[in-house]
């Protein structure tokens, strides 16, 4: 499992919502001109970005 919990992204309708900015590889993702947003609350686990503690094995 890459993440401690599923990341659920929400579609941003740029016709009625403000543009959240460029794809940042985390909370804002743009695919073929479609922007998706996920609001990470509080601290973000590095596991969401594929970083794992190898010493824990």
C-alpha positions as CSV (number, residue, x, y, z in Angstrom):
1,X,0.0,0.0,0.0
2,X,1.5,3.3,-1.0
3,X,-0.7,5.5,1.2
4,X,-2.0,5.1,4.7
5,X,-5.6,5.8,3.3
6,X,-7.1,6.4,-0.1
7,X,-6.7,9.8,-1.5
8,X,-10.0,11.1,-2.9
9,X,-9.7,13.9,-5.4
10,X,-12.5,16.2,-6.4
11,X,-13.2,17.6,-9.8
12,X,-12.7,21.4,-10.1
13,X,-15.2,23.0,-12.5
14,X,-13.2,25.9,-13.7
15,X,-16.3,27.5,-15.2
16,X,-17.8,28.1,-11.7
17,X,-14.9,27.7,-9.3
18,X,-11.6,29.7,-9.1
19,X,-8.5,28.1,-10.6
20,X,-6.5,26.7,-7.7
21,X,-3.2,27.1,-9.5
22,X,-0.8,24.8,-11.3
23,X,-0.4,21.0,-10.7
24,X,1.7,20.6,-7.6
25,X,2.0,16.8,-7.7
26,X,0.0,16.5,-4.5
27,X,-3.1,18.5,-3.6
28,X,-3.7,19.7,-7.1
29,X,-3.4,17.4,-10.1
30,X,-4.1,18.3,-13.7
31,X,-4.7,15.5,-16.2
32,X,-5.5,16.5,-19.9
33,X,-6.7,19.9,-18.8
34,X,-8.9,18.5,-16.0
35,X,-8.0,19.7,-12.5
36,X,-8.6,17.6,-9.4
37,X,-8.1,18.8,-5.8
38,X,-7.6,17.0,-2.5
39,X,-7.5,18.9,0.8
40,X,-4.9,17.3,3.0
41,X,-5.8,18.1,6.6
42,X,-3.2,19.0,9.2
43,X,0.1,17.2,8.7
44,X,0.7,15.2,5.5
45,X,2.3,11.8,5.8
46,X,5.3,11.4,3.5
47,X,3.9,7.9,2.7
48,X,1.4,9.8,0.4
49,X,4.4,10.6,-1.8
50,X,6.0,7.2,-1.7
51,X,8.6,7.8,1.1
52,X,9.0,4.9,3.5
53,X,11.2,4.3,6.5
54,X,13.5,1.4,5.3
55,X,14.9,1.0,8.9
56,X,11.5,-0.2,10.1
57,X,11.9,-3.4,8.1
